[in-house]
Structure formats: C-alpha cells, structure tokens
Amino acid sequence: MTTPAFVPPPGDVRADGAGVPQATALRWMRGALHGTFAVLLAVALGRAAAGSATPVVLAPGVLLGAVYAAGVRRDHRSPSRGRAWAWLAVVTALWAALLALDADFGYLAFPLFFLYLHLLPARWSLPCVAAATAVVVVTQSAGPGGLTAAKVIGPLAGAGVAVLTAYGYAALYRESRERQRLIDDLMTTRDELAAAQHEAGRLAERQRLAREIHDTLAQGLSSIVLLTRAAEGALPRDPDAAGGHIRQAGRTAAENLAEARRFVRALTPPDLQGASLPEALRRVAARHPGPARVEVRVDGEPYPLPVRAEVALVRLTQEALANVARHAGAGRATVTLGFLDGQVTLDVYDDGVGFDPGRGAGRDSFGLHGMRERIGELGGTLTVESAPGEGTAVAATLPVPGPVAAG
C-alpha cells in the first residue's frame, strides 16, 4: 500500500536511529487500520455465512478481502501513486456493491475514511469522505425504520473522528520534524565547534613548535653552518683555529640533538617513556579511576611500532577507559593488544550498561571522534559496538609497515 499522505514514509527514518519511534508509531497505525478493516469485513461475511445476511455477498466480500490484502502487501519503499489510487478505486467500488446488497457493510466506511485521508490529496480526500458518509446514510435509511437521527449521527461521527485523527497526527508530525531539524542543526553546530577547537589546538601546537624550533634548533644549525665555514676558511692558515671551530660545531650539534630529543619526549605520553607499548598500557590500566577491574592482555609476539602508532594506541586506551569510568558502571574491563602479521589491534571491552552508538548517548562523542580521526590518519579503523545492557567494545586496527614489524 502507498504511504499515507499525512504521515512520514517508511524511508523517512534516519540512519542514526532518530526516526525509529516515528516508524514504530506508523507501523502500529497501519496495523490498527488494516486489522479494523479485516475484523469488520469478517463480521459482515460471518453474518452472511450464518444465513442472517444475504448469501450473495460472500463472493464479492471474499474478493474485496483479497484485493485489500494484495494492496497491503505491496512494497512500501517504492510506492506508485497512480497504482495506489487505482487500488483504492477498486476497493471502493467493491465496498459500494456490497453495501448495496447488505447495509452491514456500512461499518467498513470507517477504515475507508482513513484510506482516503492516507492516499488522496486534501482536495479529493475530504469530498470522498463526505461522499462515503452520504452513501452509508442513504443505504441505512433505506432499511427498516427509515431515516433516523442515529443513522445520520453515527456515520457523521465516524467521519469526524477520522478527519480529526488524521489532521491531528499531521500537526504532531510537522512539529516533530521541526524539532528534529532543530536538533540536527544543534548537532551540526556542535560538531563544527568541536572541529574548530581541534583545528585551533593543532594550529597553536604548530606555532609553539615553530617558535621552539626557531629559537633552538634553527639557531643551532645556523651556528653550525657558520662554524664549519669559519673552519674551512681557517684551515689553510690556522689548523688549530679550524679545529676549535669544528669542536665548537660538534658541541652545538650535540646540544641540538638533545633539544630534538626533548621535543620528542614532550610529544610522547609519559607512559611510553622508557617502556614498551604493552607496559605503557598496563600503566594506563593501573591508574584507572573507576570501580571496574581492568585487565591487560597481549596476543602475539610484541614488535616495535612507529612512535605515532604507539602514541595513538595509548591515547585510545586512555580515552576508552576514561569513558568506562564516567559512563559504563562496569565491574570489569579488558584491554587486548594484538600483534598480527602486518597489523596491530587494540580492543577495549567493558561489561557495563552499554549505550546506543547511533544516538551517541552515554559516551564522550568528541573524544571518540578525535580518536577516530587520529587512527584514520594512520590508515587504521576504529569501531564502537554497544547496546543498552550489553556492555561496550572499542576496537582499533592499525596497519604496520613491514620493516618496522620485522624489526
């Protein structure tokens, strides 16, 4: 069946899960509509089969049920408006024929009202509802007792309830869409702000390093160049002076080397200083502030990794365990470092309360987003798997260059 005009189509469900409640409500509405039609049709046909109604209605009644069911089974994801209108016209014609034979089928008008409001534009749906109401009133008035107030008020009330329900839901849906748009704008702005802050931090760090290099390494290298030139000029005339210049250049080079190492140490997490990557992860786990017991496991034979890879894995472990302490309520967490052929893996699992990754609830999305970028810059991947009540697993995979792994 084609999607109702006043409710969101089934495809209007966001990838992050934000449209799931709306889709669920829509399925319930459809189920109630189709179930009401089936029950009312079954009751009318049952009366006919029992002999208390006109038996001639059985064949067209069964045909109406088959046509209706065929329309319901149609693909919701690629509706055809013309085909849906043709289907609705056939259903209406069969219903009208049955109503002419037996007034009991007038009760089917109520679910038909919703079909008109679902499938047709407002300029057609409201006249169709009014026409169906009039047909029911006329048919019932032709029966025993003639025209009575109850025979008029009943169909009119049903039509009014259907119209108010349809347009009331339409108003709620429009309000929900507007609220979702505002939430999307807020999330986009938040992500842009986080990206801007991250970029500002990177630029500030680059400027700091540029100043440090200019004031130390660049000055030292300039001194070395001048000293070597002086040594070259003094070598034919004064070998002792040339030797003094060369010795001075050597001392300057040693000082610059010490400065370069200081830069490396400043950019390296303290846990990695003087320690292997597995030992650094154990140091991080030992400082875990939460109540969870943290265990570090190493699979495979450890081998040296590039400094950037080790730094990224240590930072990821710190971020993941910080989230465990803040959000998980876990009793146990496991950090597994795996050394494979050509790649290294890191898994951080906890048995806590879990969360819905699609909504980003319960975890530091900024921190995980930054770690995903850091891992991605190294050619790796980072995934987060979780579900409410089922714990959380953060898994990273980094490719390792062959020569480094072999060394």
C-alpha positions in Angstrom: 0.0 0.0 0.0 1.2 3.5 -0.7 2.4 5.7 2.2 -0.3 7.9 3.9 -0.2 11.5 2.7 -0.2 12.9 6.2 2.4 10.7 7.9 6.1 10.1 7.1 7.0 7.5 4.5 8.8 4.4 5.8 12.0 5.6 4.2 11.9 8.7 6.4 13.9 7.1 9.1 17.3 8.5 9.8 20.4 6.3 9.7 21.3 7.2 13.2 18.0 5.8 14.5 16.3 9.2 15.3 13.2 8.2 13.2 12.7 4.8 14.8 9.9 6.0 17.3 8.0 7.6 14.4 8.4 4.5 12.2 7.1 2.3 15.1 4.1 4.5 15.6 3.4 4.4 11.9 3.5 0.6 11.8 1.1 0.5 14.8 -1.3 2.8 13.0 -1.2 0.8 9.8 -1.7 -2.4 11.7 -4.7 -1.0 13.5 -6.2 0.3 10.3 -5.8 -3.0 8.4 -6.9 -5.0 11.4 -10.1 -2.9 11.8 -10.9 -3.4 8.1 -10.3 -7.2 8.4 -12.4 -7.6 11.5 -15.3 -5.6 10.2 -15.3 -7.5 6.9 -15.0 -10.8 8.7 -18.0 -10.0 10.9 -20.2 -9.0 7.9 -19.2 -12.1 6.0 -19.8 -14.3 9.0 -23.3 -13.0 9.3 -23.8 -13.8 5.6 -22.4 -17.3 6.0 -24.6 -17.9 9.1 -27.6 -17.1 7.0 -28.6 -14.0 8.8 -27.4 -11.8 5.9 -27.7 -12.0 2.1 -25.6 -15.1 1.0 -24.9 -13.4 -2.4 -22.4 -11.1 -0.7 -20.0 -13.9 0.0 -18.2 -13.9 -3.3 -17.7 -10.1 -3.7 -16.9 -10.0 0.0 -14.1 -12.5 -0.4 -12.9 -10.7 -3.5 -12.8 -7.4 -1.5 -10.7 -9.1 1.1 -8.3 -10.4 -1.5 -7.9 -7.1 -3.3 -7.4 -5.3 0.0 -4.7 -7.8 1.1 -3.0 -7.5 -2.3 -2.7 -3.8 -1.8 -1.4 -4.1 1.8 1.4 -6.5 0.6 2.8 -4.0 -1.9 6.3 -2.7 -1.4 6.2 0.3 0.9 9.6 1.6 -0.2 8.7 2.4 -3.8 5.0 3.4 -3.8 3.2 4.3 -7.1 0.6 7.0 -6.6 -1.4 6.0 -9.7 -1.4 2.3 -8.8 -2.5 3.2 -5.2 -5.3 5.3 -6.5 -6.5 2.6 -8.8 -6.4 0.1 -6.0 -8.4 2.4 -3.8 -11.0 2.9 -6.6 -11.4 -0.9 -6.9 -11.8 -1.3 -3.1 -14.3 1.5 -3.0 -16.3 0.0 -5.9 -16.4 -3.4 -4.3 -17.4 -1.9 -1.0 -20.2 0.1 -2.6 -21.5 -3.0 -4.4 -21.5 -4.9 -1.1 -23.2 -2.0 0.7 -26.0 -2.0 -1.9 -26.6 -5.7 -1.1 -26.2 -5.6 2.7 -26.2 -2.5 5.0 -24.0 -4.3 7.5 -21.0 -3.4 5.2 -21.6 0.2 6.0 -19.3 -0.2 9.0 -16.4 -0.7 6.6 -16.7 3.0 5.9 -14.7 3.9 9.0 -11.3 2.3 7.9 -12.1 3.5 4.3 -12.2 7.1 5.7 -8.6 6.7 6.8 -7.6 5.2 3.4 -9.0 8.3 1.6 -7.1 10.6 4.0 -4.0 8.5 3.7 -3.8 8.2 -0.1 -5.5 11.2 -1.6 -4.7 14.9 -1.6 -6.9 17.0 0.7 -8.9 18.4 -2.2 -10.0 14.9 -3.0 -9.9 13.1 0.3 -12.4 15.2 2.1 -15.0 15.0 -0.7 -14.5 11.3 -0.8 -15.1 11.0 2.9 -18.2 13.1 2.6 -19.5 11.1 -0.3 -18.9 7.7 1.5 -20.7 9.1 4.6 -23.6 10.2 2.5 -23.8 6.7 0.8 -23.8 5.0 4.2 -26.6 7.3 5.5 -28.7 6.8 2.4 -28.2 3.0 2.4 -29.1 2.6 6.1 -32.1 4.9 5.7 -33.5 2.6 3.0 -33.6 -0.2 5.6 -36.1 -1.0 8.3 -37.1 2.1 10.3 -36.3 4.6 7.6 -34.2 7.7 8.3 -33.4 8.2 12.0 -31.1 10.5 13.9 -28.8 7.6 14.9 -28.4 6.6 11.2 -27.1 10.1 10.4 -25.1 10.9 13.6 -23.2 7.6 13.6 -21.6 7.9 10.1 -21.0 11.6 10.6 -19.3 11.0 13.9 -17.1 8.3 12.4 -16.1 10.6 9.6 -15.4 13.4 12.0 -13.2 11.2 14.2 -11.2 10.0 11.2 -10.6 13.5 9.8 -9.6 14.9 13.2 -7.3 12.0 13.9 -5.6 12.3 10.5 -5.0 16.0 10.7 -4.1 15.9 14.3 -1.4 13.4 13.6 -0.3 15.6 10.7 0.2 18.5 13.0 2.1 16.4 15.5 4.3 15.1 12.8 5.1 18.5 11.4 6.1 19.6 14.9 8.2 16.5 15.4 10.0 17.2 12.1 10.7 20.8 13.1 12.1 19.7 16.4 14.2 17.1 14.7 15.5 19.7 12.3 16.5 22.0 15.3 18.3 19.0 16.9 20.1 18.3 13.7 21.2 21.9 13.4 22.4 21.8 17.0 24.4 18.6 16.5 25.9 20.0 13.3 26.9 23.2 15.1 28.4 21.2 18.0 30.4 19.1 15.6 31.6 22.2 13.7 32.6 23.8 17.0 34.5 20.7 18.1 36.3 20.6 14.7 37.2 24.3 15.0 38.5 23.8 18.5 40.5 20.8 17.4 42.0 22.7 14.5 42.7 25.7 16.7 44.6 23.4 19.1 46.6 21.9 16.2 47.5 25.4 14.9 48.5 26.6 18.4 50.7 23.5 18.8 52.3 24.0 15.4 53.0 27.7 16.3 54.5 26.6 19.6 56.8 24.1 17.9 57.7 26.6 15.2 58.9 29.0 17.9 60.7 26.3 19.8 62.5 25.1 16.6 63.3 28.7 15.5 64.8 29.6 18.9 66.7 26.4 19.4 67.3 24.0 16.5 67.3 26.6 13.8 69.7 28.9 15.7 72.0 25.9 16.5 72.0 24.8 12.9 72.9 28.3 11.8 75.7 28.3 14.3 77.0 25.0 12.9 76.9 26.4 9.4 78.9 29.5 10.4 81.4 27.4 12.4 82.0 25.0 9.5 82.6 27.9 7.1 85.0 29.5 9.6 86.8 26.2 9.9 87.1 25.9 6.2 88.5 29.4 5.9 90.9 29.0 8.8 92.1 25.5 7.8 94.9 26.5 5.4 96.2 29.4 7.6 95.5 28.2 11.2 94.7 24.5 11.7 94.3 25.0 15.5 91.7 27.6 15.0 89.9 25.4 12.4 90.0 22.5 14.9 88.4 24.8 17.6 85.6 25.8 15.2 85.0 22.1 14.4 84.9 21.1 18.1 82.5 24.0 18.7 80.3 22.9 15.9 80.3 19.4 17.3 79.2 20.7 20.8 76.5 22.7 19.1 75.3 19.7 17.2 75.2 17.6 20.4 73.1 20.3 22.1 70.7 20.4 19.1 70.4 16.7 19.3 69.5 16.9 22.9 66.9 19.6 22.1 65.4 17.4 19.4 65.1 14.5 21.8 63.5 16.8 24.3 60.8 17.7 21.7 60.2 14.0 21.1 59.8 13.4 24.8 57.5 16.3 25.2 55.2 14.9 22.4 55.3 11.4 23.8 52.9 10.2 26.5 54.7 9.7 29.9 53.6 6.1 30.0 55.7 5.4 26.8 58.9 6.9 28.2 61.3 4.1 28.9 58.6 1.5 28.4 57.3 -0.8 25.7 53.7 -0.4 24.4 52.3 -3.3 26.5 53.9 -1.9 29.6 52.6 1.6 28.8 49.0 0.1 28.5 49.5 -1.6 31.9 50.5 1.7 33.4 47.3 3.3 32.0 45.2 0.5 33.3 46.8 0.7 36.8 45.7 4.4 37.0 42.1 3.6 36.0 40.0 5.7 38.5 36.7 3.7 38.2 35.5 0.8 40.2 36.0 -1.6 37.3 38.8 -4.1 37.5 41.0 -3.6 34.3 43.0 -6.5 32.8 45.6 -6.0 30.0 46.2 -8.9 27.6 48.8 -9.2 24.9 48.2 -11.6 21.9 51.1 -12.4 19.7 54.8 -11.6 19.9 55.3 -7.8 20.5 57.4 -5.9 18.0 58.4 -2.3 17.7 55.8 0.1 16.2 56.2 3.6 14.8 56.0 6.2 17.6 52.8 7.8 16.2 51.1 4.4 16.3 52.2 3.7 19.9 51.0 7.2 20.9 47.6 6.7 19.2 47.0 3.4 20.9 48.0 4.7 24.3 45.7 7.7 23.8 42.9 5.5 22.6 43.2 3.3 25.7 43.2 6.4 28.0 40.0 7.7 26.3 38.2 4.4 26.3 39.0 3.7 30.0 38.0 7.2 30.9 34.6 6.6 29.3 34.3 3.3 31.2 34.9 5.2 34.5 32.5 8.0 33.6 29.6 6.2 32.0 29.8 2.4 31.9 29.2 1.4 35.6 31.2 -1.7 34.7 32.6 -4.3 37.0 35.3 -5.5 34.6 37.2 -4.1 31.6 39.6 -5.9 29.4 42.3 -4.2 27.2 43.6 -6.6 24.5 46.6 -5.7 22.4 47.2 -8.0 19.4 50.3 -8.2 17.3 49.4 -9.7 13.9 51.2 -10.1 10.6 51.2 -6.6 9.2 48.8 -5.0 11.6 48.2 -4.4 15.3 44.8 -4.4 17.0 43.5 -2.9 20.2 40.2 -3.9 21.8 38.8 -2.3 25.0 35.7 -4.1 26.3 33.7 -3.4 29.4 30.6 -5.2 30.8 28.8 -2.0 31.7 25.4 -0.6 30.9 26.2 0.0 27.3 24.5 2.6 25.1 23.1 3.2 21.6 26.0 4.1 19.3 23.6 5.5 16.7 22.5 8.2 19.2 25.9 8.8 20.7 24.4 8.7 24.1 26.3 7.9 27.3 29.8 8.3 25.9 32.2 11.2 25.1 31.4 11.5 21.4 34.0 14.3 21.0 36.8 12.1 22.4 35.9 9.1 20.3 35.5 11.3 17.2 39.0 12.7 17.8 40.4 9.2 18.3 38.7 8.0 15.1 40.4 10.8 13.3 43.8 10.0 14.9 43.5 6.3 14.0 42.3 7.2 10.5 45.3 9.5 9.8 47.5 6.4 10.4 45.5 4.4 7.9 43.6 2.4 10.5 39.9 1.9 11.5 38.1 2.5 14.8 34.7 0.9 15.6 32.4 1.1 18.6 30.0 -1.7 19.3 27.5 -1.5 22.1 23.8 -2.0 23.0 21.9 -1.0 26.2 22.7 -3.5 28.9 25.2 -5.4 26.8 28.5 -3.6 27.5 30.7 -1.7 25.1 33.6 -2.7 22.8 36.0 -0.2 21.2 38.2 -1.8 18.5 41.0 -0.3 16.6 43.1 -1.8 13.8 46.4 -0.2 12.5 48.4 -1.3 9.6 52.1 -1.8 10.4 54.9 -1.3 7.8 56.8 -4.5 7.1 60.2 -3.2 8.0 59.1 -1.9 11.4 57.2 -5.1 12.2 60.2 -7.2 11.2 62.5 -5.2 13.4 
